[in-house]
């Protein structure tokens, strides 16, 4: 009997050991698979975010083309920026509006490729193609709004601003004046080591456009077009938090060296480094960097490549020196 009980105990011990081994193997297998699953999940998220970004740019470009072709032009108003220049050229020469818009934008797009990179260029090209195709197909459609020109133009400006906001928030652009302003500001910043806002350059550029509209068209058309600019920029500022202003990026990290190096290499920007301490995380470093809105997409990618960071973005009204 004792031998039988001892054999049973030995068998039970062997079974328990086997169960423990199986459980440990299962846990190890799960732990080994988790990194792969995390990578796959991150890749899927990047893919979904990318698709949403491109779809948003296309939707915004179509909204902008609808506002210009179906509401603004029939009510004697024009767009601002390089699109406004294109409309004036089209009215003077009788050339096709969509083709003129695209040809005028191309030089600015090529210039933006040098300073803003391939991803921005591709998104801007996509937005521009959808915008010009929208103008081409919608130009013959007139949306009859039984209301005053003033109200129709205000509505068209709001719709235009909403479309441009979608494009800008997703890293695209369909206006060459914004690319030009970014290039000028970047060149000045690289020379002086100081950060500047794009606001004054954009105001000066569009002032020239509306002065030309006042001379070439008439006073009413110029004033209605100015209303478009005021309404559209108000909508854009609301959704992009003043995209033309300087942005302050604050990053809290335990590994500042790689971040500082990547920011310098990819954005040609320097950072202010401050020793800080978290209640839970303990000793860390706080980085402060100033960039413009078009550089924000690159900054997001740099931060995503460095795990364990916490960052915020805020708009700077003025830098005192």
C-alpha positions as CSV (number, residue, x, y, z in Angstrom):
1,X,0.0,0.0,0.0
2,X,2.8,2.3,0.9
3,X,4.5,1.6,-2.5
4,X,1.3,2.3,-4.3
5,X,0.8,5.6,-2.4
6,X,4.4,6.6,-3.1
7,X,3.9,5.8,-6.8
8,X,0.7,7.9,-6.9
9,X,2.5,10.8,-5.2
10,X,5.4,10.6,-7.7
11,X,3.0,10.6,-10.6
12,X,1.1,13.6,-9.2
13,X,4.4,15.5,-8.7
14,X,5.4,14.7,-12.3
15,X,2.0,15.8,-13.6
16,X,2.2,19.0,-11.5
17,X,5.7,19.7,-12.9
18,X,4.5,19.1,-16.4
19,X,1.6,21.5,-15.9
20,X,4.0,24.1,-14.4
21,X,6.3,23.7,-17.4
22,X,3.5,24.0,-19.8
23,X,2.3,27.2,-18.1
24,X,5.8,28.7,-18.1
25,X,6.2,27.9,-21.8
26,X,2.8,29.4,-22.5
27,X,3.8,32.6,-20.6
28,X,7.2,32.8,-22.3
29,X,5.5,32.3,-25.7
30,X,3.0,35.0,-24.9
31,X,5.8,37.4,-23.7
32,X,7.8,36.7,-26.9
33,X,4.8,37.4,-29.1
34,X,3.8,40.6,-27.3
35,X,6.5,42.7,-28.9
36,X,5.5,41.5,-32.4
37,X,1.9,42.2,-31.6
38,X,2.8,45.7,-30.4
39,X,4.8,46.4,-33.6
40,X,1.9,45.1,-35.7
41,X,-0.6,47.2,-33.8
42,X,1.6,50.3,-34.2
43,X,2.0,49.7,-37.9
44,X,-1.7,49.2,-38.3
45,X,-2.4,52.5,-36.4
46,X,0.2,54.3,-38.6
47,X,-1.5,53.0,-41.7
48,X,-5.0,54.0,-40.5
49,X,-3.8,57.4,-39.4
50,X,-2.1,57.9,-42.8
51,X,-5.2,56.9,-44.7
52,X,-7.4,59.2,-42.6
53,X,-4.9,62.0,-43.2
54,X,-4.9,61.6,-47.0
55,X,-8.7,61.3,-47.1
56,X,-9.1,64.4,-45.0
57,X,-6.8,66.4,-47.3
58,X,-8.9,65.2,-50.3
59,X,-12.1,66.1,-48.6
60,X,-10.8,69.5,-47.6
61,X,-9.6,70.3,-51.1
62,X,-13.0,69.3,-52.6
63,X,-14.7,71.6,-50.0
64,X,-12.4,74.5,-51.0
65,X,-13.0,74.0,-54.8
66,X,-16.8,73.8,-54.2
67,X,-16.7,77.1,-52.2
68,X,-14.6,78.9,-54.9
69,X,-16.3,77.5,-58.0
70,X,-19.9,77.4,-56.9
71,X,-20.3,80.2,-54.4
72,X,-17.5,82.8,-54.5
73,X,-16.9,83.2,-58.2
74,X,-20.6,83.5,-59.1
75,X,-20.9,86.2,-56.4
76,X,-18.0,88.3,-57.8
77,X,-15.5,87.3,-55.1
78,X,-12.1,85.6,-55.5
79,X,-10.0,83.4,-53.3
80,X,-6.8,84.7,-51.7
81,X,-3.1,83.6,-52.0
82,X,-1.8,82.1,-55.2
83,X,-5.4,80.9,-56.1
84,X,-6.4,84.5,-56.1
85,X,-3.6,85.4,-58.5
86,X,-4.6,82.5,-60.7
87,X,-8.2,83.7,-60.8
88,X,-7.1,87.2,-61.9
89,X,-4.8,85.7,-64.6
90,X,-7.7,83.6,-65.8
91,X,-10.1,86.5,-66.0
92,X,-7.6,88.7,-67.9
93,X,-6.4,86.0,-70.3
94,X,-9.5,83.9,-70.6
95,X,-7.5,80.8,-69.9
96,X,-8.9,77.7,-68.1
97,X,-9.1,78.4,-64.4
98,X,-8.2,74.9,-63.1
99,X,-5.2,74.7,-65.3
100,X,-4.0,78.2,-64.4
101,X,-4.3,77.4,-60.6
102,X,-2.3,74.2,-61.0
103,X,0.5,75.9,-63.1
104,X,0.8,78.8,-60.7
105,X,1.1,76.4,-57.7
106,X,3.7,74.1,-59.2
107,X,6.8,76.4,-58.7
108,X,5.9,76.9,-55.0
109,X,5.4,73.2,-54.6
110,X,8.8,72.5,-56.0
111,X,10.4,75.1,-53.8
112,X,8.5,73.6,-50.8
113,X,10.1,70.2,-51.6
114,X,13.5,71.5,-50.6
115,X,12.5,73.0,-47.3
116,X,9.6,70.8,-46.2
117,X,10.4,67.3,-47.5
118,X,8.8,64.7,-49.7
119,X,5.9,63.8,-47.5
120,X,4.7,67.4,-47.4
121,X,5.2,67.7,-51.2
122,X,3.1,64.6,-51.8
123,X,0.3,65.8,-49.6
124,X,0.4,69.2,-51.2
125,X,0.4,67.7,-54.7
126,X,-2.6,65.5,-53.8
127,X,-4.5,68.4,-52.3
128,X,-3.7,70.6,-55.3
129,X,-4.8,67.9,-57.8
130,X,-8.2,67.4,-56.0
131,X,-8.6,71.2,-55.8
132,X,-8.0,71.8,-59.5
133,X,-10.1,68.8,-60.6
134,X,-12.9,70.1,-58.4
135,X,-12.6,73.5,-60.0
136,X,-12.6,71.9,-63.5
137,X,-15.8,69.9,-62.9
138,X,-17.7,72.4,-60.6
139,X,-16.9,75.6,-62.5
140,X,-20.0,75.2,-64.7
141,X,-22.2,74.6,-61.7
142,X,-23.7,77.7,-60.0
143,X,-25.3,77.3,-56.6
144,X,-28.3,79.6,-56.4
145,X,-28.4,81.2,-53.0
146,X,-31.4,83.4,-52.7
147,X,-29.7,85.9,-50.5
148,X,-27.4,89.0,-50.5
149,X,-24.0,88.8,-52.0
150,X,-22.6,89.7,-48.6
151,X,-24.1,86.6,-46.9
152,X,-23.3,84.3,-49.7
153,X,-19.7,85.3,-49.7
154,X,-19.5,85.0,-45.9
155,X,-20.9,81.5,-46.2
156,X,-18.4,80.6,-49.0
157,X,-15.5,82.0,-47.0
158,X,-16.5,79.9,-44.0
159,X,-16.7,76.7,-46.2
160,X,-13.4,77.6,-47.8
161,X,-11.8,78.1,-44.4
162,X,-13.2,74.8,-43.1
163,X,-11.7,72.9,-46.1
164,X,-8.3,74.6,-45.8
165,X,-8.3,73.8,-42.0
166,X,-8.7,70.1,-42.8
167,X,-5.8,70.2,-45.2
168,X,-3.5,72.1,-42.9
169,X,-4.3,70.0,-39.8
170,X,-3.2,66.9,-41.8
171,X,0.1,68.3,-43.0
172,X,-1.0,69.5,-46.5
173,X,-1.3,72.8,-48.3
174,X,-2.9,74.1,-51.5
175,X,-1.8,77.7,-51.3
176,X,1.7,78.8,-52.6
177,X,1.8,81.9,-50.4
178,X,2.0,79.8,-47.3
179,X,4.9,77.8,-48.7
180,X,6.6,81.0,-49.8
181,X,6.2,82.5,-46.3
182,X,7.6,79.3,-44.7
183,X,10.6,79.4,-47.0
184,X,11.3,83.1,-46.2
185,X,10.9,82.6,-42.5
186,X,13.1,79.5,-42.5
187,X,15.8,81.3,-44.4
188,X,15.8,84.2,-42.0
189,X,15.7,82.0,-39.0
190,X,18.7,79.9,-40.3
191,X,20.7,83.1,-40.9
192,X,19.8,84.9,-37.6
193,X,19.2,82.0,-35.3
194,X,15.8,83.5,-34.3
195,X,12.3,82.4,-34.9
196,X,9.7,84.5,-36.7
197,X,6.0,84.3,-37.5
198,X,4.7,84.0,-41.0
199,X,1.8,86.4,-40.3
200,X,3.3,89.6,-41.7
201,X,4.5,87.9,-44.9
202,X,1.0,86.4,-45.6
203,X,-0.7,89.7,-44.9
204,X,1.7,91.5,-47.3
205,X,1.2,88.9,-50.0
206,X,-2.6,89.0,-49.8
207,X,-2.6,92.8,-49.7
208,X,-0.9,92.7,-53.1
209,X,-3.5,90.3,-54.4
210,X,-6.4,92.4,-53.2
211,X,-4.8,95.6,-54.5
212,X,-4.5,94.0,-57.9
213,X,-8.2,92.8,-57.6
214,X,-9.2,96.4,-56.8
215,X,-7.4,97.7,-59.9
216,X,-8.2,94.9,-62.4
217,X,-11.8,94.0,-61.3
218,X,-13.7,96.7,-59.3
219,X,-14.1,98.0,-55.8
220,X,-17.0,95.8,-54.8
221,X,-15.3,92.6,-56.0
222,X,-12.1,93.6,-54.0
223,X,-14.1,94.3,-50.9
224,X,-16.1,91.0,-51.1
225,X,-12.9,89.1,-51.7
226,X,-11.4,90.8,-48.6
227,X,-14.4,89.5,-46.7
228,X,-13.6,86.0,-47.9
229,X,-10.1,86.4,-46.5
230,X,-11.3,87.6,-43.1
231,X,-13.9,84.9,-42.7
232,X,-11.7,82.0,-44.0
233,X,-8.7,83.0,-41.9
234,X,-10.9,83.3,-38.8
235,X,-12.1,79.7,-39.4
236,X,-8.6,78.4,-40.0
237,X,-7.2,80.1,-36.9
238,X,-9.9,78.5,-34.8
239,X,-9.2,75.0,-36.0
240,X,-5.4,75.2,-36.3
241,X,-4.7,77.5,-33.4
242,X,-3.2,80.3,-35.6
243,X,-1.1,78.1,-38.0
244,X,0.9,81.1,-39.1
245,X,2.2,81.7,-35.5
246,X,5.3,80.2,-33.8
247,X,4.7,77.0,-32.0
248,X,6.4,76.0,-28.7
249,X,7.0,72.3,-28.3
250,X,7.8,71.1,-24.7
251,X,9.1,67.6,-24.4
252,X,9.8,65.7,-21.1
253,X,12.1,62.8,-21.6
254,X,14.8,60.7,-19.9
255,X,16.9,60.5,-23.1
256,X,17.3,64.0,-24.3
257,X,20.5,63.5,-26.4
258,X,18.9,61.5,-29.2
259,X,15.9,63.9,-29.4
260,X,18.2,67.0,-29.6
261,X,20.4,65.3,-32.3
262,X,17.4,64.4,-34.4
263,X,15.8,67.8,-34.1
264,X,19.1,69.5,-35.1
265,X,19.6,67.1,-38.1
266,X,16.0,67.1,-39.4
267,X,14.7,70.6,-38.5
268,X,18.0,72.5,-38.0
269,X,16.6,73.7,-34.7
270,X,18.2,73.9,-31.2
271,X,16.5,73.2,-27.9
272,X,16.6,74.6,-24.4
273,X,17.4,71.9,-21.9
274,X,16.1,72.1,-18.3
275,X,16.6,69.6,-15.6
276,X,13.3,68.5,-14.1
277,X,11.8,66.0,-11.8
278,X,8.5,64.1,-11.9
279,X,6.5,62.9,-8.9
280,X,6.5,59.4,-10.3
281,X,9.0,59.2,-13.1
282,X,11.8,60.9,-11.1
283,X,14.7,62.7,-12.7
284,X,14.2,63.7,-16.3
285,X,14.9,66.5,-18.8
286,X,12.6,69.1,-20.3
287,X,13.3,70.3,-23.8
288,X,11.8,73.5,-25.3
289,X,11.9,74.0,-29.0
290,X,10.3,76.7,-31.3
291,X,9.1,75.7,-34.8
292,X,6.5,76.7,-37.3
293,X,3.2,74.9,-38.2
294,X,4.6,73.2,-41.3
295,X,7.5,71.7,-39.2
296,X,5.0,70.2,-36.7
297,X,4.5,67.0,-38.7
298,X,8.3,66.3,-38.7
299,X,8.4,67.0,-35.0
300,X,5.6,64.5,-34.3
301,X,7.6,61.8,-36.2
302,X,10.7,62.6,-34.2
303,X,8.9,62.3,-30.9
304,X,7.2,59.1,-32.0
305,X,10.6,57.5,-32.7
306,X,11.7,58.2,-29.1
307,X,9.7,56.2,-26.6
308,X,8.9,57.4,-23.0
309,X,8.4,61.0,-23.9
310,X,5.6,63.4,-22.9
311,X,5.1,66.5,-25.1
312,X,2.8,69.5,-25.5
313,X,2.4,72.1,-28.3
314,X,1.3,75.7,-27.6
315,X,1.1,78.8,-29.7
316,X,3.4,81.7,-29.0
317,X,2.0,85.2,-29.5
318,X,5.3,87.0,-29.2
319,X,9.0,86.4,-28.4
320,X,10.6,89.2,-26.5
321,X,14.4,89.7,-26.9
